[in-house]
Amino acid sequence: MAKNSDKRPALDHPDEKTACFVHSLIAGEWIDPTNKSKGVPRPPQLPQDDAIVVDDGSIDDDTITVTDLNDQHSQQSQKIVESRHLTKRQLSDMAWNVRKLSKKLDSIKLKLSVKNVFLVTKKGDDYVIGVTRKVTEWLLSNDRDSQYVVYVEKRLESEPEFDAPQLLKNEPSAGGRLKYWDTEMVHEKAHLFDFVITLGGDGTVLYTSWLFQHVVPPVLSFSLGSLGFLTKFDFNNYQNTLVDSFKEGVAVSLRLRFECTIMRSNPLPQPPPNGAKRDLVEELIGEEAEDTLTHKPDKVFQILNDVVLDRGPNPTMSSIELFGDDEHFTTLLADGVCIATPTGSTAYNLAAGGSLCHPDNPVILVTAICAHTLSFRPIILPDTIVLRMGVPYDARASSWASFDGRERVELQPGDYVTVSASRFPFANVLPKDRCGKDWVHSISKTLNWNSRQRQKSLK
């Protein structure tokens, strides 16, 4: 794509109208809520009549209360400035602000004003559907302090195990408060939801991240699956957990996500001179003719785990050009390459021989999949780099890209994918007694990391 570095868009604040307090803070500067002398803590760029109010009276110093005042205003469509368009300085500032905010949120409690609760249920498991009914009935009960509106997936409306008619018969007041969501509704009205509860395993959490492609409300995940890297709460104690979360507040960790954009090759208005063939390296980092648009964006995805570029059903290896900012790193001949977040380091990245990485690290992990060399070692890069991986024009076959294991897309020769830190991290609710400090315990329990019989002492 033709260079235009002198006309980069300004780093605006598209989330000024968001109902999600966490992402309003990302959009602005963080003001310490415990500093009472500064008055009401809020992002300085927010208008006084906007969606966020923080009540810091008569509460503990480590708690802030968040109230949503303007639901309709917050649901207006926003103009999004994508990460790949930011300058190096803007991308670095954005990543640093998110990390700074994450450290703050890890040590305080957000006391949210919860009205609309969003439930995500593991698919293909009748037991979890029954569990969803139990949680829904409890949330809709008149015994609760607030009249919650509960959203469950549309497919459960006709599930015998969920038995929506009997649920409404048992609790008549829930008639207008039990609602159903589908993916289209979530994409269009993500700002409507105040709190997300997932019932399943790590795959259910990844699906939740996939649903919320921009702003992610705080997500509390109950462990009802096979793994447990992201699901930190025991379902057997779900009532006390939810009561404490709604009344006393929650600690939130911001998990780094990547913004990935598929860039399609444009036909050139005129063929290259002297019968020369098009060169992807030259087009992405070389000097181009002014106003020559060699590529155009197709789709944009926010991912929590990884983006994988592989050979798909092709019998031959993939040929992949790898770029970092304005530098051509290498040409990779392999079955593919995995670009993982720190959260995704324990997934495909690990299986491909990549390093384990603590989720608080602000990095991008690059791991080859069955490289056709002995020297391509996994590499860890800072999250301020914009990576690009593409299929060269002279490749023997196309490659296939997948994003968090979803939306598998074919890349023809000349196409590429950009990967950069996302402005929309994943807001993960932490247990109050652990607050994200049990990552080593998770890999020891789940992966048996460095587990062996202890060496006998010398006598």
MILO-270861 format. One record per residue (C-alpha): residue in one letter; residue number from 1; x, y, z. Coordinates in pm, whole numbers. Example, Ala and Ser with C-alpha at 12.3 -4.5 7.8 and 13.67 -1.06 7.14 Angstrom:
REM MILO-270861
 votor drendren     px     py     pz
     A        1   1230   -450    780
     S        2   1367   -106    714
This chain:
REM MILO-270861
 votor drendren     px     py     pz
     M        1      0      0      0
     A        2    135    340    -90
     K        3    309    524    189
     N        4    154    837    334
     S        5    337    868    664
     D        6    294   1245    681
     K        7    -85   1216    692
     R        8   -147    965    966
     P        9   -486   1006   1138
     A       10   -493   1167   1480
     L       11   -535    935   1776
     D       12   -889   1038   1855
     H       13  -1112    898   2126
     P       14  -1389    694   1961
     D       15  -1511    557   2293
     E       16  -1605    886   2456
     K       17  -1970    778   2449
     T       18  -1910    422   2567
     A       19  -2106    280   2858
     C       20  -1805     67   2950
     F       21  -1605    251   3215
     V       22  -1289     51   3152
     H       23  -1268    157   2788
     S       24  -1356    516   2871
     L       25  -1049    517   3091
     I       26   -839    374   2809
     A       27   -955    658   2585
     G       28   -834    919   2832
     E       29   -572    971   3095
     W       30   -601    772   3415
     I       31   -678    974   3728
     D       32   -615    795   4055
     P       33   -964    741   4211
     T       34   -817    739   4563
     N       35   -697   1098   4528
     K       36   -996   1280   4673
     S       37   -836   1621   4632
     K       38   -878   1597   4257
     G       39  -1255   1576   4286
     V       40  -1453   1327   4087
     P       41  -1208   1106   3894
     R       42  -1296   1076   3529
     P       43  -1124   1085   3191
     P       44  -1062   1457   3134
     Q       45  -1188   1462   2777
     L       46  -1536   1334   2868
     P       47  -1812   1598   2867
     Q       48  -1977   1659   3204
     D       49  -2311   1522   3079
     D       50  -2165   1204   2938
     A       51  -2213    840   3031
     I       52  -1974    797   3323
     V       53  -2005    911   3682
     V       54  -1780    788   3961
     D       55  -1916    816   4313
     D       56  -1628    822   4562
     G       57  -1818    915   4874
     S       58  -1848    691   5181
     I       59  -1664    396   5026
     D       60  -1328    233   5077
     D       61  -1021    393   4924
     D       62   -965     93   4698
     T       63  -1315     96   4546
     I       64  -1474    313   4280
     T       65  -1839    309   4181
     V       66  -1942    338   3818
     T       67  -2287    447   3705
     D       68  -2419    457   3351
     L       69  -2636    765   3295
     N       70  -2697    762   2923
     D       71  -2758    425   2760
     Q       72  -2908    556   2437
     H       73  -2630    807   2384
     S       74  -2366    543   2447
     Q       75  -2502    314   2177
     Q       76  -2436    554   1891
     S       77  -2205    426   1621
     Q       78  -1844    536   1654
     K       79  -1573    612   1404
     I       80  -1292    366   1472
     V       81   -928    450   1409
     E       82   -763    115   1345
     S       83   -431     26   1505
     R       84   -247    -29   1178
     H       85   -306    338   1092
     L       86   -141    472   1405
     T       87    209    610   1399
     K       88    484    432   1591
     R       89    453    692   1869
     Q       90     75    667   1886
     L       91     83    286   1897
     S       92    347    297   2171
     D       93    146    551   2374
     M       94   -172    349   2336
     A       95     -5     25   2449
     W       96    163    201   2743
     N       97   -165    359   2858
     V       98   -344     23   2847
     R       99    -66   -138   3053
     K      100    -72    147   3305
     L      101   -448    123   3339
     S      102   -431   -256   3376
     K      103   -194   -222   3672
     K      104   -429     28   3835
     L      105   -737   -186   3782
     D      106   -559   -490   3924
     S      107   -525   -315   4260
     I      108   -869   -154   4297
     K      109  -1231   -261   4277
     L      110  -1475   -137   4015
     K      111  -1821   -119   4165
     L      112  -2038   -134   3857
     S      113  -2399    -32   3815
     V      114  -2523   -360   3664
     K      115  -2856   -365   3482
     N      116  -2808   -587   3178
     V      117  -2635   -922   3233
     F      118  -2509  -1117   2932
     L      119  -2476  -1497   2961
     V      120  -2258  -1707   2728
     T      121  -2312  -2083   2741
     K      122  -2080  -2361   2627
     K      123  -2223  -2531   2319
     G      124  -2299  -2901   2290
     D      125  -2325  -2970   2663
     D      126  -2671  -3036   2811
     Y      127  -2535  -3009   3164
     V      128  -2414  -2653   3103
     I      129  -2753  -2563   2953
     G      130  -2913  -2676   3281
     V      131  -2657  -2469   3470
     T      132  -2746  -2167   3253
     R      133  -3110  -2208   3347
     K      134  -3018  -2220   3713
     V      135  -2813  -1898   3692
     T      136  -3080  -1724   3483
     E      137  -3356  -1815   3728
     W      138  -3145  -1692   4019
     L      139  -3068  -1360   3849
     L      140  -3434  -1301   3757
     S      141  -3567  -1382   4103
     N      142  -3747  -1107   4296
     D      143  -3516  -1189   4586
     R      144  -3235  -1000   4414
     D      145  -3162   -643   4519
     S      146  -3192   -525   4158
     Q      147  -3424   -617   3875
     Y      148  -3167   -752   3631
     V      149  -3234   -792   3260
     V      150  -3075  -1122   3154
     Y      151  -2971  -1198   2796
     V      152  -2918  -1563   2695
     E      153  -2838  -1706   2353
     K      154  -3128  -1730   2109
     R      155  -3083  -2106   2062
     L      156  -3179  -2167   2426
     E      157  -3530  -2033   2370
     S      158  -3630  -2367   2217
     E      159  -3402  -2592   2428
     P      160  -3604  -2837   2642
     E      161  -3325  -2841   2900
     F      162  -3352  -2463   2942
     D      163  -3736  -2475   2945
     A      164  -3798  -2101   2911
     P      165  -4182  -2126   2942
     Q      166  -4158  -2301   3279
     L      167  -3894  -2053   3398
     L      168  -4128  -1761   3321
     K      169  -4417  -1944   3484
     N      170  -4215  -1988   3804
     E      171  -4117  -1620   3801
     P      172  -4393  -1414   3629
     S      173  -4209  -1084   3690
     A      174  -3930  -1204   3460
     G      175  -4151  -1176   3151
     G      176  -3995   -855   3026
     R      177  -3651   -920   3172
     L      178  -3556  -1246   3000
     K      179  -3423  -1161   2656
     Y      180  -3230  -1339   2384
     W      181  -2921  -1242   2187
     D      182  -2767  -1347   1858
     T      183  -2433  -1251   1704
     E      184  -2581   -972   1494
     M      185  -2737   -809   1799
     V      186  -2409   -829   1995
     H      187  -2213   -669   1711
     E      188  -2465   -385   1680
     K      189  -2542   -325   2050
     A      190  -2231   -427   2241
     H      191  -2257   -116   2461
     L      192  -2592   -234   2595
     F      193  -2441   -497   2826
     D      194  -2295   -409   3167
     F      195  -2157   -746   3275
     V      196  -2078  -1078   3105
     I      197  -2091  -1423   3266
     T      198  -1945  -1721   3080
     L      199  -2039  -2079   3166
     G      200  -1792  -2322   3011
     G      201  -1420  -2349   2953
     D      202  -1148  -2141   2789
     G      203  -1313  -2195   2450
     T      204  -1627  -2022   2578
     V      205  -1417  -1725   2689
     L      206  -1255  -1709   2343
     Y      207  -1601  -1716   2186
     T      208  -1701  -1425   2410
     S      209  -1399  -1230   2290
     W      210  -1502  -1309   1934
     L      211  -1856  -1180   1996
     F      212  -1735   -846   2132
     Q      213  -1518   -721   1848
     H      214  -1470   -377   1999
     V      215  -1566   -285   2355
     V      216  -1566   -583   2594
     P      217  -1768   -547   2918
     P      218  -1614   -704   3232
     V      219  -1621  -1083   3186
     L      220  -1655  -1321   3483
     S      221  -1584  -1681   3382
     F      222  -1701  -1988   3571
     S      223  -1495  -2303   3519
     L      224  -1712  -2569   3353
     G      225  -1471  -2692   3085
     S      226  -1154  -2893   3034
     L      227   -886  -2627   3082
     G      228   -865  -2341   3328
     F      229   -626  -2071   3211
     L      230   -906  -1815   3172
     T      231  -1185  -1958   3388
     K      232  -1091  -1863   3744
     F      233  -1419  -1902   3934
     D      234  -1568  -2218   4088
     F      235  -1930  -2260   3985
     N      236  -2024  -2436   4309
     N      237  -2005  -2095   4476
     Y      238  -2169  -1893   4197
     Q      239  -2433  -1720   4412
     N      240  -2185  -1574   4659
     T      241  -1947  -1487   4375
     L      242  -2212  -1287   4188
     V      243  -2347  -1117   4501
     D      244  -1996  -1006   4598
     S      245  -1920   -892   4243
     F      246  -2234   -679   4212
     K      247  -2229   -538   4565
     E      248  -1860   -504   4653
     G      249  -1712   -461   4304
     V      250  -1464   -654   4093
     A      251  -1094   -643   4010
     V      252  -1033   -637   3635
     S      253   -730   -745   3434
     L      254   -692   -616   3079
     R      255   -574   -894   2849
     L      256   -389   -783   2537
     R      257   -577   -849   2215
     F      258   -454   -813   1857
     E      259   -622   -624   1577
     C      260   -583   -817   1252
     T      261   -668   -677    909
     I      262   -684   -875    587
     M      263   -533   -671    304
     R      264   -621   -771    -52
     S      265   -399   -704   -351
     N      266   -534   -445   -595
     P      267   -487   -480   -971
     L      268   -250   -207  -1086
     P      269   -384     52  -1331
     Q      270    -81    -12  -1550
     P      271    135   -327  -1572
     P      272    492   -302  -1437
     P      273    744   -177  -1697
     N      274    963   -416  -1896
     G      275    740   -711  -1810
     A      276    861   -716  -1446
     K      277    658   -912  -1195
     R      278    504   -758   -887
     D      279    708   -790   -567
     L      280    531   -791   -229
     V      281    844   -677    -42
     E      282    889   -384   -278
     E      283    523   -286   -250
     L      284    517   -290    130
     I      285    850   -128    217
     G      286    996     -4   -112
     E      287    950    328   -286
     E      288    627    336   -481
     A      289    469    565   -733
     E      290    273    840   -562
     D      291    -98    765   -509
     T      292    -55    402   -612
     L      293   -287    194   -397
     T      294   -151   -159   -413
     H      295   -374   -309   -144
     K      296   -712   -248     15
     P      297   -850   -365    354
     D      298  -1106   -645    353
     K      299  -1195   -761    706
     V      300  -1083   -663   1057
     F      301  -1080   -899   1357
     Q      302   -996   -854   1726
     I      303   -837  -1174   1862
     L      304   -745  -1291   2212
     N      305   -535  -1601   2134
     D      306   -363  -1611   1796
     V      307   -372  -1558   1423
     V      308   -238  -1850   1220
     L      309   -131  -1844    855
     D      310    -88  -2196    715
     R      311    -89  -2398    395
     G      312   -446  -2524    444
     P      313   -539  -2807    205
     N      314   -245  -2734    -28
     P      315      7  -3019    -56
     T      316    306  -2782    -70
     M      317    463  -2565    198
     S      318    352  -2208    252
     S      319    579  -1929    140
     I      320    528  -1636    378
     E      321    691  -1293    383
     L      322    723  -1154    737
     F      323    752   -779    804
     G      324    786   -568   1118
     D      325    698   -200   1076
     D      326    900    -91    771
     E      327   1149   -378    781
     H      328   1139   -707    593
     F      329   1225   -969    857
     T      330   1246  -1289    655
     T      331   1087  -1522    400
     L      332    948  -1827    575
     L      333    907  -2169    415
     A      334    697  -2378    650
     D      335    357  -2530    711
     G      336    267  -2192    856
     V      337    333  -1932   1123
     C      338    152  -1860   1450
     I      339    134  -1503   1585
     A      340     15  -1530   1946
     T      341    -79  -1297   2228
     P      342     60  -1369   2577
     T      343   -280  -1520   2658
     G      344   -247  -1749   2354
     S      345    103  -1864   2445
     T      346    -42  -2179   2605
     A      347   -245  -2271   2294
     Y      348   -126  -2337   1937
     N      349    192  -2140   2008
     L      350    293  -2391   2275
     A      351    210  -2691   2054
     A      352    427  -2543   1776
     G      353    726  -2511   2011
     G      354    682  -2149   2117
     S      355    760  -2009   2459
     L      356    524  -1986   2753
     C      357    458  -1621   2833
     H      358    298  -1455   3136
     P      359    -21  -1275   3026
     D      360     98   -943   3173
     N      361    389   -923   2927
     P      362    331   -666   2649
     V      363    466   -880   2365
     I      364    391  -1054   2036
     L      365    503  -1416   2000
     V      366    608  -1540   1655
     T      367    644  -1918   1611
     A      368    695  -2112   1288
     I      369    490  -2426   1229
     C      370    715  -2704   1096
     A      371    967  -2467    936
     H      372   1179  -2612    654
     T      373   1498  -2493    829
     L      374   1673  -2584   1150
     S      375   1746  -2223   1243
     F      376   1403  -2055   1260
     R      377   1367  -2018   1635
     P      378   1060  -1865   1803
     I      379   1094  -1491   1852
     I      380    928  -1252   2096
     L      381    864   -894   1980
     P      382    730   -582   2157
     D      383    361   -502   2119
     T      384    445   -165   1963
     I      385    538   -330   1633
     V      386    294   -366   1345
     L      387    357   -711   1196
     R      388    260   -803    843
     M      389    267  -1153    698
     G      390    182  -1206    336
     V      391    185  -1448     46
     P      392    445  -1344   -216
     Y      393    329  -1299   -573
     D      394    550  -1586   -691
     A      395    420  -1834   -430
     R      396    326  -2176   -565
     A      397     -4  -2181   -378
     S      398   -231  -1970   -162
     S      399   -229  -1973    218
     W      400   -508  -1973    473
     A      401   -552  -1746    775
     S      402   -756  -1824   1086
     F      403   -830  -1590   1375
     D      404   -872  -1748   1719
     G      405   -950  -2067   1527
     R      406  -1243  -1899   1349
     E      407  -1323  -1724   1022
     R      408  -1086  -1923    804
     V      409   -994  -1705    505
     E      410   -791  -1786    193
     L      411   -508  -1547    104
     Q      412   -413  -1538   -262
     P      413    -60  -1443   -376
     G      414    -15  -1073   -304
     D      415   -253  -1067     -3
     Y      416   -130  -1011    351
     V      417   -248   -974    712
     T      418   -150   -696    952
     V      419   -121   -771   1325
     S      420    -97   -497   1589
     A      421   -196   -434   1950
     S      422   -567   -366   1977
     R      423   -721    -60   2139
     F      424   -987   -293   2282
     P      425   -833   -528   2542
     F      426  -1029   -811   2700
     A      427  -1162   -708   3043
     N      428  -1117  -1021   3254
     V      429  -1264  -1029   3608
     L      430  -1021  -1170   3867
     P      431  -1087  -1356   4192
     K      432  -1038  -1114   4479
     D      433   -804  -1349   4665
     R      434   -571  -1418   4371
     C      435   -586  -1116   4136
     G      436   -401  -1279   3849
     K      437    -98  -1395   4047
     D      438   -166  -1766   4000
     W      439    -49  -1809   3641
     V      440    239  -2039   3736
     H      441     -5  -2247   3941
     S      442   -230  -2274   3631
     I      443     42  -2407   3401
     S      444    167  -2642   3674
     K      445   -182  -2782   3730
     T      446   -296  -2794   3368
     L      447     27  -2873   3183
     N      448    225  -3042   3461
     W      449    495  -2784   3394
     N      450    837  -2911   3512
     S      451    674  -3187   3710
     R      452    912  -3468   3806
     Q      453   1014  -3680   4102
     R      454   1237  -3487   4339
     Q      455   1607  -3581   4332
     K      456   1725  -3772   4636
     S      457   1968  -3597   4865
     L      458   2321  -3730   4921
     K      459   2369  -3925   5239
